[in-house]
Amino acid sequence: MPAPELIIFDCDGVLVDSEIIAARVRAHMLTKAGHPIDEDEILERYSGMVFRDMLIEVEKHAEIPFQASMIDEMQAELEKRLEREIKATEGARAAIAASPIPRAICSNSPTRRIEMMLKKSNLFDLFEGRIFSAVEEPVKRPKPDPDGYIHAAKTLGVSPEKIIVVEDSVHGVHAARGAQMRVLGYTGGSHTQAGHADSLTDAGAETVISRWNDFNATIEAMSEWSE
């Protein structure tokens, strides 16, 4: 296929090392609410999901209902932790800045949080004006729904088949594939577990990288083969 005309990056767990922070906050909140769970189980079963959808799934198996206020409490605590601890994934800035291909972000995080994390991680200038949140208007349908990716493609005027998405979660891969886009999996975040790469390829990623040093060569290789 010809070289891609756009690369869309997920944010959490791809550009910034935030998934491990979110998993720890979620595990703490759920355990405190009477449903003991650790961060490894959070990552294995719910990585890439917004907290509201995760609560719905957990409630199907738990014997206690959760208070609606728990969502707001979790978001407030997560914001505090991210402000203090967020960092870019190792090598992300250099690799992405070296790519000549236009770029964008599509994330399940709200725009305000995405911008805060990018600024804290020295990545904001690479994506300013090309940030899309799947949980805000006009989409309001988070991954694994594909509409966030579809909206980004339409807004930027690029056909889905000319886009490569970089994702770290099965839910994100499903969203991108549902939007008819090709996917490169990424497993370089601190939340990566055994079998992570296999899960991404099983979900539809064409190949997987664990280091940003391999990013540009892999994109070039993907441009030379068909699915």
C-alpha positions in Angstrom: 0.0 0.0 0.0 1.2 3.6 -0.4 2.7 5.4 2.6 0.0 6.3 5.1 -1.3 9.9 5.0 -2.0 10.0 8.8 -1.0 8.3 11.9 -3.5 8.5 14.8 -2.1 7.7 18.3 -3.9 6.6 21.3 -2.7 8.6 24.3 -2.9 6.7 27.5 -0.4 3.9 27.6 1.0 4.8 24.2 2.3 8.4 24.4 2.1 8.8 28.1 2.7 6.1 30.8 -0.7 6.6 32.5 -2.4 3.2 32.4 -0.5 1.9 35.3 -1.4 5.0 37.4 -5.1 4.7 36.4 -5.1 0.9 37.3 -3.7 1.6 40.8 -6.3 4.3 41.4 -9.2 2.1 40.2 -8.0 -0.9 42.2 -7.8 1.2 45.3 -11.3 2.7 44.8 -13.0 -0.6 44.0 -11.3 -2.4 46.9 -12.3 0.4 49.3 -15.9 0.1 48.0 -16.1 -3.6 48.9 -14.9 -5.3 45.7 -11.3 -6.4 46.3 -9.3 -6.3 43.1 -5.6 -5.6 42.2 -4.1 -3.5 39.5 -3.0 -6.6 37.5 -6.6 -7.8 37.1 -7.7 -4.2 36.2 -5.1 -4.2 33.4 -5.8 -7.7 32.2 -9.6 -7.3 32.0 -10.4 -3.6 31.6 -7.4 -1.8 30.0 -8.6 0.9 27.6 -12.1 1.2 29.1 -13.5 4.3 30.6 -14.2 4.0 34.3 -18.0 4.2 33.9 -18.1 1.2 31.5 -15.7 -0.7 33.7 -18.0 -0.2 36.7 -20.9 -1.6 34.7 -18.9 -4.7 33.9 -17.7 -5.1 37.4 -21.2 -4.8 38.8 -22.3 -7.8 36.7 -20.0 -9.9 38.8 -20.0 -8.1 42.1 -22.7 -8.6 44.7 -22.8 -4.9 45.7 -23.9 -1.9 43.8 -21.5 1.0 43.4 -22.4 4.6 44.2 -22.6 7.0 41.2 -20.4 9.4 43.1 -17.6 6.9 42.9 -16.9 8.0 39.3 -16.3 11.6 40.3 -14.2 10.6 43.3 -12.0 8.4 41.0 -11.6 11.1 38.4 -10.5 13.6 41.1 -7.9 11.2 42.6 -6.7 10.2 39.1 -6.2 13.9 38.1 -4.0 14.5 41.2 -1.9 11.4 40.6 -1.4 12.2 36.9 -0.4 15.8 37.7 2.3 14.5 40.0 3.5 11.3 38.2 2.8 11.4 34.5 5.7 10.9 32.0 6.0 10.3 28.3 6.7 6.7 27.4 10.5 6.3 26.8 11.6 7.5 23.4 8.2 8.7 22.2 9.0 12.3 21.5 12.1 11.6 19.4 10.5 8.9 17.3 7.3 10.8 16.6 9.1 14.1 15.9 11.3 12.2 13.3 8.3 11.0 11.3 7.3 13.1 8.3 3.7 11.7 8.4 0.9 13.9 9.7 -0.3 12.9 13.2 -3.2 13.2 15.5 -4.5 11.7 18.8 -7.8 9.9 19.5 -8.3 9.0 23.1 -10.9 7.9 25.7 -9.7 10.6 28.0 -11.3 14.1 28.0 -9.5 16.8 26.1 -8.5 18.8 29.1 -6.7 15.8 30.6 -5.1 14.8 27.4 -3.7 18.4 27.0 -2.5 18.4 30.6 -0.7 15.1 30.2 0.9 16.1 26.9 2.2 19.4 28.4 3.6 17.6 31.5 5.3 15.1 29.2 6.7 17.7 26.7 4.6 16.3 23.8 1.9 18.9 23.4 3.5 20.8 20.6 3.6 17.7 18.4 -0.2 17.3 18.5 -1.7 20.8 19.2 -4.9 21.3 17.2 -5.2 17.6 16.3 -6.5 16.1 19.5 -9.8 14.2 19.5 -11.6 12.9 22.6 -14.1 10.0 22.0 -16.0 10.8 25.2 -16.9 14.4 24.2 -19.1 16.0 21.6 -19.8 15.2 18.9 -18.8 11.6 19.4 -19.5 10.7 23.1 -19.0 7.0 22.4 -15.7 5.7 23.8 -13.6 2.9 22.5 -14.2 0.1 21.6 -16.8 2.0 19.6 -15.1 3.1 16.4 -16.8 6.5 16.1 -13.9 8.5 17.7 -11.6 7.3 15.0 -14.1 7.8 12.2 -14.7 11.4 13.4 -11.0 12.2 13.5 -10.5 10.9 9.9 -13.5 12.9 8.6 -12.4 16.0 10.3 -8.8 15.7 8.9 -10.0 14.7 5.5 -8.2 11.4 5.3 -9.7 8.1 4.1 -9.6 5.3 6.8 -7.6 3.0 4.6 -4.8 5.6 4.5 -4.5 5.8 8.3 -2.4 3.7 10.7 -3.4 3.7 14.3 -1.0 3.1 17.2 -2.8 1.3 20.1 -1.9 -0.5 23.3 -5.3 -2.0 24.3 -7.6 -4.6 22.8 -10.5 -2.2 23.1 -8.5 0.4 21.1 -7.6 -2.1 18.4 -11.2 -3.1 18.0 -12.2 0.6 17.7 -9.6 1.2 15.0 -10.4 -1.9 13.1 -14.1 -1.1 13.3 -13.2 2.2 11.6 -11.5 0.2 8.8 -8.0 1.5 9.8 -4.7 -0.5 10.1 -3.2 -0.9 13.5 0.3 -1.0 15.0 0.3 -2.4 18.5 2.5 -0.8 21.2 3.6 -2.7 24.4 6.2 -0.3 25.8 4.2 1.1 28.7 4.7 0.1 32.4 1.3 -1.7 32.4 2.4 -4.3 29.8 1.9 -7.8 31.0 2.8 -11.3 29.6 0.8 -12.1 26.5 0.0 -8.4 25.8 1.5 -8.5 22.2 -0.4 -11.6 21.4 -3.7 -10.1 22.6 -3.2 -7.1 20.3 -2.4 -9.2 17.3 -5.3 -11.5 18.0 -7.6 -8.3 18.1 -6.4 -7.2 14.7 -3.0 -5.4 15.1 -0.8 -6.2 12.1 2.4 -6.1 14.1 3.6 -4.9 17.6 6.5 -2.8 18.8 7.8 -2.5 22.4 10.3 0.3 21.7 9.8 3.6 20.1 13.2 3.1 18.4 11.4 0.6 16.1 8.5 2.9 15.2 9.6 4.6 12.0 11.1 1.5 10.5 8.0 -0.4 11.3 5.7 2.2 9.7 7.9 2.2 6.6 7.6 -1.6 6.4 3.8 -1.5 6.8 3.7 0.9 3.9 5.2 -1.8 1.7 2.9 -4.7 2.4 -0.9 -5.3 2.2 -2.9 -6.8 5.0 
